[in-house]
Amino acid sequence: MTLVLLGINHTTAPIEVRERLAIPLARLADATRTLAHQPGIREALILSTCNRVEFLTIQDHPRDSNPPDLLRFLHEYFAVSAATLEPHLYEFREREAVRHLFRVASSLDSMVVGEPQILGQVKESYSVARQAGAISSALEPLLQRAFSVAKRVRTETRIGSSSVSIASVAVDLARKIFGSLRGKTVLIVGAGKMSDLAARHLIQQGATSILIANRTPERAAQLAGQIADQVSMQLANGPIAIHGSGLACTTEVIPFDQLYDQAARADIVLTSTGSPQPIFLRSHGQRFLELRRNRPMFFIDIAVPRDVDPLMDQVEGCFVYDIDDLQQVAAAHLADRGRESAAAEAIVTREVELYHQRLQSRDAVPVIVTLQQSAEAIRQSELERTAARLAATGAALTPAQQSAVEALTRSLTAKLLHPQLTALRKKPEE
């Protein structure tokens, strides 16, 4: 069996490539099952987020057969040519695959180092893969260890000491664009986890009017209620905003079928949906600017695939930022966390070594058992031969003598085997 991880992320591929491999949660189980059923694949897990798509597999193939072709799977399942993907792919095997998984789960490989969402996303992928029957005896302990390592990194370092995420970086970018969000109207399109996080940060940054649109109106209303609760809680504890005016924040749910009629009210549109196609096109931007009498409008698109057509950025007065544009803002957070990142990397390095040692020890168990069984068979055979020889001469051992000889031979066997067993446990690869 071979552990193989193939993937792309925000450092190896631009968003226009990543979004072609993005898998919405509704399709994740089907994609995982399809991957697990490929020839030579014994177990599989797929992690698909806004910044990465990774395929973790346990491969098993006879020496006289070809290894599983993951690139062919990507080409066939996503209808993307191998030539388009190959320059952006990375592949890790065995120990390096373990290290990469531990770093990803610990948020050391994230665009925003220390963000807490990635561990939840890995756990979600794990849950989907288990339910799909794609995880068994090899990936199960590996993933459980990855969760444990991530928890240790967060507990023993301050890498997650401040609440930083893609959503918070997006809101930080909005504040930098305007200098202050006081008096600004923000439209949130989508009501998932990222939108919830973004709403919380918008309130903290002083936004005074938040519009919410979602295809499922109940979810939009639920998010509006959560925002209202947060506003009430902060009002009870003092000023509503850290960078704002101290005024209350109002929320309003916009029916999704009125999105294009109402969007022009917003100074900032923050989108995070699971739509496979862009929601906002260049023609929409032109219409919005007419309704706003050419007052500028900013789109911060943290969805993958993208919700805003990149061509909208060509409309004078419309400014579009996608998730790759957030990397410059996120770089400042990375510099602040350099020391904590180093401590976290040291933990991961040690945990990879410990995990590798456990695997080797586990692999050595059959050899150790066989050696012990062989030695015991020889001991029993020699005892029987000696007993038969003594019986033939009329000098059979008494029960007490038999017990002493039994103890002596067991002790000698154990002592003779001890150096070999110790070596096997320490260096089973030899």
C-alpha positions in Angstrom: 0.0 0.0 0.0 1.2 3.5 -0.8 -0.1 6.8 0.6 -0.4 9.4 -2.2 -1.7 13.0 -2.1 -2.3 14.9 -5.2 -3.6 18.5 -5.2 -3.6 22.2 -6.2 -3.8 25.2 -3.8 -3.6 29.0 -3.8 0.1 28.9 -4.1 0.3 26.6 -7.1 -2.8 27.5 -9.2 -4.7 30.7 -9.9 -8.4 30.8 -9.0 -9.4 30.3 -12.7 -7.8 26.8 -12.4 -8.9 26.0 -8.8 -12.5 26.8 -9.5 -12.6 24.2 -12.3 -11.9 21.5 -9.7 -14.0 22.9 -6.9 -16.5 20.4 -5.6 -19.6 21.6 -3.7 -20.6 19.8 -0.6 -23.6 18.3 -2.3 -21.4 16.5 -4.8 -18.5 15.6 -2.5 -19.8 12.1 -1.6 -20.3 11.2 -5.3 -16.8 12.4 -6.2 -15.2 10.5 -3.2 -17.0 7.3 -4.2 -16.0 7.7 -7.8 -12.3 8.2 -6.8 -12.4 5.2 -4.3 -13.7 3.0 -7.1 -10.8 3.7 -9.5 -8.6 0.7 -10.2 -5.8 0.4 -7.6 -7.4 2.8 -5.1 -8.2 1.2 -1.8 -9.2 4.3 0.3 -9.8 7.9 -0.6 -10.7 11.4 0.8 -11.2 14.6 -1.1 -10.7 18.0 0.5 -12.3 20.9 -1.5 -12.1 24.5 -0.1 -11.9 27.9 -1.6 -8.1 27.6 -1.5 -7.3 24.0 -2.3 -8.6 20.8 -3.8 -6.7 17.7 -2.6 -7.1 14.0 -3.2 -5.7 11.7 -0.5 -5.5 8.1 -1.5 -4.3 4.7 -0.4 -3.1 2.9 -3.5 -2.5 -0.8 -3.9 -1.4 -2.4 -7.2 0.6 -5.5 -8.1 4.1 -5.0 -9.4 3.1 -6.2 -12.9 0.3 -3.6 -13.2 0.2 0.1 -13.8 -0.2 2.4 -10.8 -3.5 4.3 -10.4 -3.7 7.3 -12.8 -5.1 10.2 -10.7 -4.4 12.7 -13.4 -6.7 10.7 -15.8 -9.4 10.6 -13.1 -9.2 14.4 -12.8 -9.4 14.8 -16.5 -12.4 12.5 -16.8 -14.4 13.6 -13.7 -13.9 17.3 -14.1 -13.6 17.5 -17.9 -10.4 19.5 -17.7 -7.4 18.6 -19.8 -4.4 17.1 -18.2 -2.2 19.7 -19.9 -4.2 22.5 -18.1 -3.8 20.8 -14.7 -0.4 19.3 -14.7 1.7 22.5 -14.3 -0.2 23.4 -11.1 -0.4 20.0 -9.4 1.8 18.8 -6.5 2.2 15.2 -5.4 3.3 13.9 -2.0 3.9 10.3 -1.0 4.3 8.5 2.3 6.1 10.6 4.9 5.7 13.8 2.9 2.0 13.2 2.4 1.6 12.7 6.1 3.5 15.9 6.8 1.4 17.9 4.3 -1.8 16.6 5.8 -0.7 17.5 9.3 0.2 21.0 8.1 -3.1 21.5 6.3 -5.2 20.4 9.3 -3.1 22.7 11.6 -3.7 25.7 9.2 0.0 26.1 8.5 -0.6 25.8 4.7 -3.6 28.2 4.7 -3.7 31.5 2.9 -4.4 33.0 6.4 -2.1 31.0 8.7 -3.9 30.1 11.9 -7.5 30.4 10.5 -9.7 27.9 12.3 -12.1 26.9 9.5 -9.7 24.5 7.7 -9.8 21.9 10.5 -13.6 21.8 10.3 -13.4 21.4 6.6 -11.0 18.5 6.9 -13.3 16.9 9.4 -16.3 17.4 7.1 -14.4 15.7 4.3 -13.5 12.8 6.6 -17.2 12.4 7.6 -18.3 12.4 4.0 -15.6 9.8 3.0 -16.5 7.6 6.0 -20.2 7.6 5.1 -19.3 6.9 1.5 -17.3 3.8 2.6 -14.1 5.2 1.3 -12.1 5.2 4.5 -10.8 2.0 6.2 -7.9 0.8 8.3 -5.2 2.9 6.7 -6.7 6.4 6.4 -8.7 6.2 9.6 -5.8 6.3 12.1 -3.9 8.8 9.9 -6.8 11.3 9.9 -7.5 10.8 13.6 -3.8 11.6 14.2 -4.1 14.7 11.9 -7.0 16.0 14.1 -4.9 15.4 17.2 -1.9 17.2 15.8 -4.1 20.2 14.8 -5.5 20.4 18.3 -2.0 20.2 19.8 -0.8 23.0 17.6 -3.7 25.2 18.6 -3.3 24.4 22.2 0.5 24.7 22.6 1.0 27.7 20.4 -0.6 31.1 19.9 -1.1 30.6 16.2 -4.8 30.9 16.5 -4.8 33.5 19.3 -6.7 36.1 17.2 -9.7 35.4 15.1 -8.4 35.6 11.6 -10.0 34.0 8.6 -10.6 34.5 4.9 -13.9 36.3 5.9 -12.1 38.6 8.4 -9.4 39.4 5.8 -12.1 40.3 3.3 -13.7 42.7 5.7 -10.3 44.1 6.6 -9.8 44.8 2.9 -13.2 46.6 2.7 -12.3 48.8 5.6 -9.0 49.7 4.0 -10.7 50.6 0.8 -13.1 53.1 2.5 -11.0 54.0 5.5 -14.1 53.3 7.6 -17.3 51.3 7.2 -19.3 53.9 9.1 -22.5 54.7 7.2 -21.7 52.1 4.5 -24.2 49.6 3.2 -23.0 46.0 2.7 -24.8 43.3 0.7 -23.9 39.8 1.7 -24.8 37.2 -1.0 -24.9 33.7 0.4 -25.7 32.7 4.0 -23.1 30.0 4.7 -20.3 29.8 7.3 -18.2 32.4 5.5 -21.0 34.8 5.3 -21.8 34.4 9.0 -18.1 35.1 9.8 -18.0 38.1 7.5 -21.2 39.5 9.1 -19.6 39.3 12.6 -16.5 41.2 11.4 -18.5 43.8 9.5 -20.4 44.7 12.7 -17.1 44.9 14.6 -15.7 47.2 11.9 -18.7 49.6 12.2 -20.9 48.7 9.2 -24.3 50.2 9.9 -26.5 48.5 7.3 -26.2 44.9 6.2 -28.4 43.5 3.4 -28.6 39.7 3.1 -29.6 37.7 0.0 -29.7 33.9 -0.3 -31.5 31.4 -2.5 -33.0 29.8 0.6 -34.9 32.7 2.3 -35.1 30.9 5.6 -31.3 30.7 5.8 -31.0 34.4 5.0 -33.6 35.2 7.8 -31.6 33.0 10.2 -28.4 34.9 9.5 -30.2 38.2 9.9 -31.4 37.0 13.3 -27.9 36.0 14.3 -26.6 39.4 13.4 -29.4 41.1 15.4 -28.5 39.0 18.4 -24.8 39.9 18.1 -25.7 43.6 17.8 -27.9 43.4 20.9 -25.1 41.7 22.8 -22.5 44.3 21.9 -24.9 47.1 22.6 -25.4 45.7 26.1 -21.7 45.6 26.6 -20.8 49.1 25.2 -20.1 50.6 21.8 -21.2 48.6 18.9 -18.0 48.8 16.8 -14.3 48.9 17.3 -13.7 51.1 14.2 -17.2 52.5 13.9 -19.4 55.2 15.3 -21.2 53.4 18.1 -24.4 53.4 16.1 -26.6 50.3 15.9 -26.4 48.0 12.8 -29.6 47.3 10.9 -30.2 44.1 8.8 -32.6 43.5 5.9 -33.3 40.3 4.0 -33.5 40.8 0.2 -35.5 38.2 -1.7 -33.1 36.5 -4.1 -35.4 37.2 -7.1 -35.0 40.9 -6.3 -31.2 40.7 -6.0 -30.4 42.7 -9.2 -33.0 45.4 -8.4 -31.7 45.9 -4.9 -27.9 45.3 -5.2 -27.3 48.9 -6.3 -28.1 50.1 -2.7 -24.8 48.5 -1.5 -21.5 50.2 -1.4 -19.8 46.8 -0.9 -21.0 43.4 -2.1 -19.5 40.4 -0.4 -20.3 37.1 -2.1 -19.8 33.6 -0.9 -22.2 31.2 -2.5 -21.9 27.7 -4.0 -23.1 28.7 -7.4 -21.3 26.9 -10.3 -21.8 30.0 -12.5 -21.2 33.7 -11.9 -24.1 35.5 -10.3 -23.0 39.0 -11.2 -22.0 39.7 -14.9 -20.5 42.8 -16.5 -23.9 43.9 -17.7 -25.2 43.9 -14.1 -22.3 46.2 -13.1 -23.2 48.7 -15.8 -26.8 48.8 -14.6 -25.8 49.1 -10.9 -23.5 52.1 -11.7 -26.4 53.8 -13.6 -28.7 53.4 -10.6 -26.0 54.7 -8.2 -25.3 57.7 -10.4 -21.7 56.5 -10.9 -20.9 56.2 -7.3 -18.3 53.4 -7.0 -19.2 49.9 -6.0 -16.9 47.3 -4.6 -17.3 43.5 -5.0 -15.3 41.2 -2.7 -15.8 37.7 -4.0 -14.6 34.9 -1.7 -16.4 32.2 -3.5 -14.8 29.3 -5.5 -16.1 29.0 -8.2 -16.3 32.8 -8.4 -19.6 34.6 -8.1 -18.5 37.8 -9.9 -17.5 37.7 -13.6 -13.9 39.1 -13.7 -15.0 41.2 -16.7 -17.0 43.4 -14.3 -13.7 44.9 -13.2 -13.6 46.6 -16.6 -16.7 48.6 -15.8 -15.6 52.1 -14.7 -16.7 52.5 -11.1 -16.9 48.8 -10.3 -13.9 47.3 -8.4 -13.7 43.5 -8.1 -11.5 41.6 -5.7 -11.4 37.8 -5.7 -10.0 35.5 -3.2 -6.5 35.6 -4.7 -6.4 39.3 -4.2 -6.8 38.7 -0.5 -3.3 37.1 -0.4 -1.6 40.5 0.0 -3.8 41.4 2.9 -3.2 37.9 4.4 0.6 38.3 4.1 0.6 40.8 6.9 -1.0 38.3 9.3 1.6 35.7 8.3 4.4 38.1 9.2 2.8 38.7 12.6 2.6 34.9 13.3 6.1 34.0 12.2 7.3 32.9 15.6 4.2 30.9 16.4 4.3 29.3 13.0 7.9 28.1 13.7 6.8 26.5 17.0 3.8 24.9 15.2 6.1 23.6 12.4 8.3 22.0 15.0 5.3 20.2 16.5 4.3 18.9 13.1 7.8 17.7 12.3 8.0 15.7 15.6 4.5 14.3 15.1 5.3 13.1 11.6 8.4 11.3 12.9 6.3 9.7 15.7 3.6 8.6 13.3 6.2 7.1 10.9 7.7 5.2 13.8 4.3 3.8 14.8 3.8 2.7 11.2 7.1 0.9 11.1 6.5 -0.8 14.5 3.1 -1.9 13.2 4.7 -3.3 10.1 7.2 -5.2 12.1 4.6 -7.0 14.2 4.1 -10.0 11.8 7.9 -10.5 11.6 8.2 -10.4 15.4 5.3 -12.9 15.9 6.8 -15.3 13.3 10.2 -15.1 14.9 8.8 -15.8 18.4 6.7 -18.7 17.0 9.7 -20.2 15.2 11.8 -20.0 18.4 9.1 -21.6 20.5 8.7 -24.4 18.0 12.4 -25.1 18.2 12.4 -25.0 22.0 9.5 -27.4 22.2 11.1 -29.8 19.7 14.4 -29.9 21.7 12.5 -30.5 24.9 10.6 -33.4 23.4 13.8 -34.9 21.9 15.6 -34.6 25.3 12.7 -36.0 27.2 12.5 -39.0 24.8 16.3 -39.6 25.1 16.1 -39.6 28.9 13.1 -41.9 29.0 14.9 -44.4 26.8 17.7 -44.6 29.4 15.4 -44.8 32.3 16.4 -41.4 33.6 13.1 -39.5 33.2 12.9 -36.1 34.9 10.8 -35.5 38.0 8.0 -32.9 37.8 10.2 -30.5 39.7 13.1 -31.0 37.3 10.8 -30.7 34.2 9.5 -27.4 35.6 13.1 -26.1 36.1 14.1 -27.1 32.6 11.0 -25.4 31.2 11.8 -22.2 33.0 15.5 -22.4 31.9 14.7 -22.9 28.2 12.1 -20.1 28.2 14.6 -17.7 29.8 17.4 -18.7 27.4 15.1 -18.3 24.4 13.9 -14.9 25.5 17.4 -13.6 26.2 18.7 -14.9 22.8 15.7 -13.2 21.0 15.9 -9.9 22.8 18.5 -8.2 20.7 16.7 -9.2 17.5 13.3 -8.1 18.7 14.6 -4.8 19.9 16.3 -4.1 16.6 13.1 -4.9 14.7 11.1 -2.5 16.8 13.6 0.3 16.4 14.5 -0.2 12.8 11.9 -2.5 11.2 12.8 -1.2 7.7 16.1 -3.1 8.0 
